[in-house]
Amino acid sequence: MIDQITAVIVDDEITNIKGLQKKIKKLFPNIQIIGTYQKPELAISAIKELQPQLVFLDIQMPRINGFELLEALELINFQVIFVTAFSEYAIKAFKQNAIDYILKPIDDSDLKSAVHKALEAIESQNSVEQNTKLLQLISTMVTDNNKLIVPTAKGLSFIPQDEVLHIEGYEGYTKIHLEDSTTLLSSYNLGKFAKMVSSDFFKSHKSHIVNLNKVRHFENEGYLVLENKERVPISRANKKAFLELFN
């Protein structure tokens, strides 16, 4: 459980800010409100500087709405809960990667549900970041490059490279496909794994790295068939390099 997290409230109405602050203080004493802003322009610079873990964000504001505020930030490294009186914004809110969406006037149960989701997401992200730091430390100590050290939300997995079929970039994360038909999802991007694997691996596509020892067939139309009969794409640019490996 997280001991304390930092949060910011952005709403053009001071009464809304004070009301939300009061509810948060009563329901979630472990949330520290480190800033409140009525002007979205000020909120943008403050969020960049303060780096809160959670932002309660109104949508309908003068000059800059909540969606435009998020677009003005280079990095969204916090959880977002939209707080607004306009329910028609719900679909767009979730497309903006909000953890949840609650309507004014704020109901305590809705607030609890949204904040619990945010806390779970923050705790999960913290776990991944800690594991990543641990991986960096271990990587300097491990000399056996036959193992992949894979940081996941549950910990670190040490996988023999000869058990890996292929590695796939997936929505900003990476999937490790294993010969026992299981997969691991890692916060590392594909580029990091490309540096970790041995020369037995080949980048067939911008989103795929294959274990050459597991390739059973090359299809002219642009696929490599692995020993489990899975077809992995190979780009036109990489076909020639692949075929040259066997000349």
N, C-alpha and C positions, 0 to 999 in steps of 0.2 A: 504494500500500500504506500502511496506517495505521502510523505509528511506534509509538504507544502508546495503549492504551485503559484505562479504569478499570473495575473490577469489584467486586462485592460477593457474598459467599457467605452464604446463610441456611440453617442446618440445626441442629436441636436436639441433634445428637450431635457433640461436639468432635472425636472421632476421625475422623468423616466430613469435617469441615471441614479438619483437618490433612492428611488424605490427598489431598483435592482440591487444596488449596494446593500440595502437593508436586508433583503431576502438572502443574498449570498452570505452575509455575515451570520445570519441566523442558521441557515441550512448547511453551509460549508465553511466552517471556521478555518479550514486548512487552505482556503483560497485567499491569497493576498492581492487586493486590488492596488496595483502600482501606478495607475493612471486612469483618469476619466477625461473625455474630450467631447466637446460639443461641435468643434470645427473639424471636419474630416481632413483638411489640409494639415492641421497640427498633429492629428492622429497618425498620419502616414509617417512623418519624420520621427514621432515618438516611438512607434512600433519598431522602426528600424533600429533605434538607439536602445530601447529597453529590452527588446527580445522577449516579450511575454510568451508564456506557454499556451495561453488561452485568450481569445478575443471575443467579447460579446459585441456584436455589430448590428446597428440599425441599418435598414436598407434605404428607406426614403428620407434623404437628407438634402438640404439645399446645396447647390453647386456640384457636389460630388456625392453620388449614392454609394451604398455599401459595396456593390459589385465593382464599381470603378475604383474604389479605394483599394480593393484587393489587387486589381490589375496594375495599380501604380507601384506595388511592392515587387521588388525583384525576386524575393524568396518568401514563400509561405511555409515557414517552419514552426507553425503554431496551429492549434485547433481553433476552428471558427464555429461559433453558435450565433446564427442570425436571430435577432429579436425585433419583430416588426408587427404592425397592425394590418399588413396587406398579405393575405394568404395566397393571392395569385402569384406571388414571387416564389412559392415553395419549390417548384420544379427547377427554376433557374438557380435557386440557392444550392440545391444538391449538386448541380452541374459545376458549381464553384467550389466543390469539395468541402462544403460545410459538414461538420459532424452531426449537426441537428438544426432544427428550425422551430422556434416557439413564437406564439402569437401574444400580442398585448390585448388586454391586460394579462399579465403573466400569472399563470396558475402554478402553485408550488409543485404539484406533481409533474407538470411538464418541465419545469426548471430542473427538478431532481433527475428526471430521465435524461435530459440533454447533457447535464454536467457529468453524470455517471459515465455516459458514453465518452465524453471528452477525457475524463480521468483515465479510463481504460486505454484509450488510444495513446495518451501521453506516457502512461506506464509501459506500454508495449514498445513505444519508440525509445524510451530510456533504456529498456532492456537490450534492444538491438544495438544502440550506440555503445553501451558498456561492453557487449560481446565483440563489437568491432574493434574497440580499443584493445581488448584482451587478445584478439586475433593478431593485431599488429605486433603485440609483444611476443606472442608465441611464434609468429612467423620468423622473428629474428633468431629464435632458438632452435627451430626445427630444421634439420638438415636433410631429412628423408623426403625428397620431393615426389615420392610416389603417393603421397597423401594430399588430398585437398582438404583444407581447413575451411569449413563453411559456417559463417555466422547466421543463425536463424533466430526467430523470436523466442525459442525455447532454450537456446544455448549454442554450443559449438559442436559441429559434427566433423569427425575425422574420417574421410572417405578414401579408400584406396582408388587411385586413378583408373586402374584397370576394371573397376566396377561401374565406371561412368560410361553411359552410352553417348549422350550429348548434353550440351549446356545451352540453354535457351534464354535470350533476353525477353522479359515479360513485364510490360507496363512499368518500366523503371526498376523492376526487380530482376532476379535471375532464378530460373528453374533448373535444377540439376536432375536429369533423368538417369535413373540407375537401372542396372540390368535385372534387378528383381521386381521391376515395374513400379517401384515407388519413386516419388519426387521429393526434392527439398526446395523450399522457397527461401532465397537469401536476399538481404538488403544490398549486398554488393551488386554493382552493375556488371555487365558482361565484360567490359574492358579490364576490370580487375582480375577476373578469372582467366582471361586470355594471357595475362602475365604470370599466372600461377601454374598453369598446366604444362606438361612436358611436351616434347616434340612429337609425341604420338597423336597430338590433337591438331586439328585443322579448322580454321575459320571458313566455313563454307558460304556464309551469308552474314549480313550485318547483324542478324539476330541469332545466329547459330554457330556453335563450335562442336565439331564431331570428334569422337574417338576413332581414329583411322583403323584401329584393330577391330572395331565393331562394324565396319562397313562391309556389306556383303554384295552390293550391286550398285552400279552407276547407271542412271537412266538419262538418256540423251536430252529428254525434255526438261531436265533441270532438277533432279532429285537424287539423293543418296539413300539407299535402302539399308537399314541397319539389321543386325542379327535378330532383332525382335519384330522385324518386318515394318517398323516405323519408317516413314519417308520424311527425310529432312531436306529442305530446299538448298540448292547450291546456285549462287548467282552466276550470270554469264561471265562477269569479270573474274570469278574464282575458278571457273571450269578448267581453264588452261593450266593454272598453277596446280590444281588437283591432279590432272592427268600427267603432268610432268613429274610428279612424285613417283610414278610407276614406270617411267622410261628408263 
